[in-house]
Amino acid sequence: NPTFRSNGINRMKAFTKYIKLFFITILSLSFTGCASVKISNVGGKCVAVTENTGWYLFNFIPIASGDVSNPNGYTCCLFQNSVNLKNSMELLEYAMKKENAFSCKDIVSYSTDEKVFILLLKRLSYHTSAELIKEPAKGKTE
């Protein structure tokens, strides 16, 4: 039956189109910068904000996650899960070293979990912020 055959071909073309779209999405996710550190000086206080994000297939298979060894870079860890509290603290330590801080206070850390395409893709992020405490300059007291 030619009608049935043409419907089958159209369905196959549509399926192929969605598969291509899926793999393009996965590929574009893997090229995103996933670990970031931002430092702000506001009102005499130095505040660090970190984020480490990962993308997961079917909620548990890691596709791409933040490269903690290269924050603010455009590299990711492919097929590895680096999104956890330990790595968020490593990003905070990176910020402390960058700002020559010896301690931090008011640490706040939380995670966000977003589902994309129902159960197909998940985006998990850990966010951490803290006030960095620098040593006062010699001869100055606070």
C-alpha positions in Angstrom: 0.0 0.0 0.0 1.7 3.3 -1.1 -0.1 5.5 1.4 1.1 3.4 4.3 4.6 3.4 3.0 4.7 7.2 2.6 3.4 7.7 6.1 6.1 5.4 7.4 8.7 7.3 5.5 7.4 10.6 6.9 7.4 9.2 10.4 11.0 8.1 10.0 12.0 11.5 8.7 10.4 13.2 11.7 12.1 10.7 14.0 15.4 11.3 12.4 14.9 15.1 12.7 14.2 14.8 16.5 17.3 12.5 17.0 19.5 15.1 15.2 18.0 17.9 17.3 18.6 15.8 20.5 22.3 15.2 19.6 22.8 18.9 18.6 21.4 19.9 22.0 23.7 17.4 23.8 26.7 18.6 21.8 26.0 22.3 22.6 25.5 21.5 26.3 29.0 19.9 26.4 30.6 23.1 25.2 29.2 25.4 27.9 31.3 26.7 30.7 29.9 24.9 33.8 32.0 26.2 36.7 32.2 29.9 37.6 33.5 32.1 40.3 32.5 35.7 40.6 33.9 38.2 43.2 32.3 41.5 44.1 33.5 44.3 46.4 30.4 46.0 47.8 30.3 48.4 50.7 33.8 47.4 51.8 33.0 43.7 51.8 34.4 41.2 49.4 31.8 38.6 48.4 32.5 35.4 46.4 29.7 33.6 44.5 30.4 30.2 42.9 28.3 28.0 40.7 29.0 24.5 39.4 26.5 23.1 36.9 26.0 19.7 35.3 23.7 18.2 32.7 22.4 14.7 33.1 20.6 12.3 30.7 17.6 10.5 32.2 18.3 12.3 35.6 21.4 10.3 36.4 23.8 9.8 33.5 26.3 12.7 33.5 26.8 14.4 30.1 28.8 17.5 31.1 29.7 19.1 34.4 31.8 21.9 35.7 35.6 21.7 35.4 36.6 22.8 38.9 40.3 23.0 37.9 39.5 25.7 35.4 36.7 28.0 36.8 35.3 30.6 34.5 36.8 28.7 31.5 35.0 27.1 28.7 35.9 23.5 29.6 33.7 20.8 31.1 34.2 17.4 32.4 32.5 15.1 29.9 30.6 12.1 31.2 31.8 12.8 34.8 29.8 14.1 37.8 31.7 17.0 39.4 28.6 18.7 40.8 28.8 18.3 44.6 29.3 20.3 47.7 33.0 19.3 48.0 33.7 20.9 44.6 31.7 24.0 45.5 34.0 24.4 48.5 37.0 24.0 46.2 35.7 26.8 44.0 35.3 28.9 47.2 38.9 28.2 48.1 40.0 29.3 44.6 38.2 32.6 45.2 40.0 32.9 48.6 43.4 32.4 47.0 42.6 34.8 44.2 41.7 37.5 46.7 44.4 36.7 49.3 41.7 36.0 51.9 42.6 34.0 55.0 39.0 33.1 56.0 35.4 33.5 55.0 32.1 33.9 56.9 28.4 33.8 56.2 28.7 30.8 53.9 25.5 29.9 52.1 25.2 26.9 49.8 22.2 25.4 48.0 21.4 23.3 44.9 18.9 23.7 42.1 17.5 20.9 40.1 15.7 21.7 36.8 14.2 19.1 34.5 14.2 19.7 30.7 12.1 17.7 28.3 10.3 16.0 31.3 12.7 13.2 32.3 15.1 13.4 29.3 17.5 16.1 30.6 18.3 17.4 34.0 20.4 20.5 35.0 21.8 20.3 38.5 23.6 23.3 40.0 25.4 24.0 43.3 25.6 27.6 44.3 27.8 28.9 47.1 28.4 32.4 48.4 30.5 33.8 51.2 32.1 37.0 52.5 35.8 36.7 52.2 37.9 38.0 55.1 41.2 39.6 54.2 44.0 40.3 56.5 44.2 44.0 57.4 47.2 45.9 56.0 50.1 46.2 58.4 49.7 49.1 60.8 45.9 49.2 60.3 43.3 47.9 62.7 39.7 47.3 62.0 
